[in-house]
Amino acid sequence: MNTFSLSQKNALITGASRRLGAAFARALAAADCSVVLHYNHSAKDAEALASEIRAQGGKASCIQADLAEPAQVESLIPRAVAQSGPLDILINNASIFRETDFSETTASSLQENIAVHATAPLLLSRAFAAQQRCGAILNMVDARIADYDQQHVPYHLSKRMLADLTRIMAVEFAPRIRVNGIAPGLILPPEGKDETYLKGLAHTNLLQSFGAAQDIVDAGLYLLCAAFVTGEILYVDGGRNLRGKMYD
Ligand SMILES: NC(=O)c1ccc[n+]([C@@H]2O[C@H](COP(=O)([O-])OP(=O)(O)OC[C@H]3O[C@@H](n4cnc5c(N)ncnc54)[C@H](OP(=O)(O)O)[C@@H]3O)[C@@H](O)[C@H]2O)c1
């Protein structure tokens, strides 16, 4: 099997201070990859995670940017490279997840979601590719894109853009850079909710269960290392995407 080694590589992870982004950062650092932890508001969490990684012998630094602001997005890759050296891996993980149904969707909610979930990944990935190095990009999508998520319309639409972008960028950046995505299902409860939320929704997938951050990390490490795989979106959702109501 062809593999892309993570050892001695340099990775930028957006939204890396907590939750799934932090799980990716810990896993990459454990694989001997140097990590740049991007954050927006969670400076303390990002610094604490960087210290934890360094205390275990890994390499980590932090960088701040608001990905809803295109000017800040444009400068993020050059700043990260100046801070930590050329990048080999980019994980577009940062996300907003607000309840907004169709009637509540406004131009600004749509614009903000598209900025964070589609414009930022496009601009960051293009700047990443402009380094003229080989590498791998991982986009965090969502298993909900297979259906119609009526409670999160701007999120749904913008994550669908990210899914399309994954395939578009796989074409645009080949053969030097592979671009893949993960579509997680029920993994972590949204902010402010606990495991009861996950248990209450377990019936919505075929396996009647919910996943863990490690399931996403394992899928992500596979896609980052799989040197003959590009343009793929791997659903890690207990089969939820096969039960889409909209397309029944
Ligand atoms: N958790 C799940 O079960 C699940 C399910 C399906 C899909 N996903 C996808 O997997 C990824 C990770 O999920 P998660 O739940 O760990 O993510 P999350 O906690 O919702 O968000 C991760 C980080 O995104 C950053 N962010 C939000 N708006 C930003 C902005 N304008 N500029 C810069 N950073 C911004 C925040 O950073 P700060 O805190 O620093 O502000 C936040 O900590 C997301 O893309 C999500 O859509 C997750």
The ligand as a MOL file (V3000), in Angstrom:
LIG
                    3D

  0  0  0     0  0            999 V3000
M  V30 BEGIN CTAB
M  V30 COUNTS 48 52 0 0 0
M  V30 BEGIN ATOM
M  V30 1 N -19.1200 16.9940 16.6760 0
M  V30 2 C -19.7860 16.2000 15.8410 0
M  V30 3 O -20.4100 15.2110 16.2690 0
M  V30 4 C -19.7810 16.4950 14.3640 0
M  V30 5 C -20.7610 15.9150 13.5620 0
M  V30 6 C -20.7660 16.2140 12.2050 0
M  V30 7 C -19.7930 17.0490 11.6730 0
M  V30 8 N -18.8580 17.5900 12.4790 0 CHG=1
M  V30 9 C -17.8530 18.4800 11.8890 0
M  V30 10 O -16.5710 18.1740 12.4290 0
M  V30 11 C -15.8280 19.3640 12.6690 0
M  V30 12 C -15.4210 19.4430 14.1350 0
M  V30 13 O -16.5790 19.3550 14.9360 0
M  V30 14 P -16.6070 20.0110 16.4030 0
M  V30 15 O -17.9620 19.7080 16.9340 0
M  V30 16 O -15.3850 19.5870 17.1360 0 CHG=-1
M  V30 17 O -16.4920 21.5620 16.0010 0
M  V30 18 P -16.9440 22.8360 16.8630 0
M  V30 19 O -16.6100 22.5800 18.2840 0
M  V30 20 O -18.3600 23.1590 16.5260 0
M  V30 21 O -16.0440 23.9880 16.2250 0
M  V30 22 C -14.6270 23.9130 16.1980 0
M  V30 23 C -14.0180 25.2740 16.2720 0
M  V30 24 O -14.3630 26.0710 15.1450 0
M  V30 25 C -13.9150 27.3680 15.4590 0
M  V30 26 N -14.6300 28.4360 14.7380 0
M  V30 27 C -15.9570 28.6900 14.6740 0
M  V30 28 N -16.1800 29.8530 14.0040 0
M  V30 29 C -14.9600 30.3170 13.6400 0
M  V30 30 C -14.5240 31.4870 12.9580 0
M  V30 31 N -15.3650 32.4250 12.5080 0
M  V30 32 N -13.1990 31.6630 12.7800 0
M  V30 33 C -12.3240 30.7440 13.2350 0
M  V30 34 N -12.6550 29.6320 13.9060 0
M  V30 35 C -13.9750 29.4280 14.1070 0
M  V30 36 C -14.1320 27.5740 16.9740 0
M  V30 37 O -12.8930 28.0760 17.4780 0
M  V30 38 P -12.7800 28.9830 18.8350 0
M  V30 39 O -13.3920 28.1160 19.9130 0
M  V30 40 O -11.3400 29.2140 18.9760 0
M  V30 41 O -13.5630 30.2480 18.5900 0
M  V30 42 C -14.4700 26.1430 17.4490 0
M  V30 43 O -13.8220 25.7680 18.6390 0
M  V30 44 C -16.7280 20.5310 12.2270 0
M  V30 45 O -16.3760 20.9340 10.9270 0
M  V30 46 C -18.1280 19.9380 12.2450 0
M  V30 47 O -19.0070 20.5420 11.3210 0
M  V30 48 C -18.8190 17.3360 13.8090 0
M  V30 END ATOM
M  V30 BEGIN BOND
M  V30 1 1 1 2
M  V30 2 2 2 3
M  V30 3 1 2 4
M  V30 4 1 4 5
M  V30 5 2 4 48
M  V30 6 2 5 6
M  V30 7 1 6 7
M  V30 8 2 7 8
M  V30 9 1 8 9
M  V30 10 1 8 48
M  V30 11 1 9 10
M  V30 12 1 9 46
M  V30 13 1 10 11
M  V30 14 1 11 12
M  V30 15 1 11 44
M  V30 16 1 12 13
M  V30 17 1 13 14
M  V30 18 2 14 15
M  V30 19 1 14 16
M  V30 20 1 14 17
M  V30 21 1 17 18
M  V30 22 2 18 19
M  V30 23 1 18 20
M  V30 24 1 18 21
M  V30 25 1 21 22
M  V30 26 1 22 23
M  V30 27 1 23 24
M  V30 28 1 23 42
M  V30 29 1 24 25
M  V30 30 1 25 26
M  V30 31 1 25 36
M  V30 32 1 26 27
M  V30 33 1 26 35
M  V30 34 2 27 28
M  V30 35 1 28 29
M  V30 36 1 29 30
M  V30 37 2 29 35
M  V30 38 1 30 31
M  V30 39 2 30 32
M  V30 40 1 32 33
M  V30 41 2 33 34
M  V30 42 1 34 35
M  V30 43 1 36 37
M  V30 44 1 36 42
M  V30 45 1 37 38
M  V30 46 2 38 39
M  V30 47 1 38 40
M  V30 48 1 38 41
M  V30 49 1 42 43
M  V30 50 1 44 45
M  V30 51 1 44 46
M  V30 52 1 46 47
M  V30 END BOND
M  V30 END CTAB
M  END
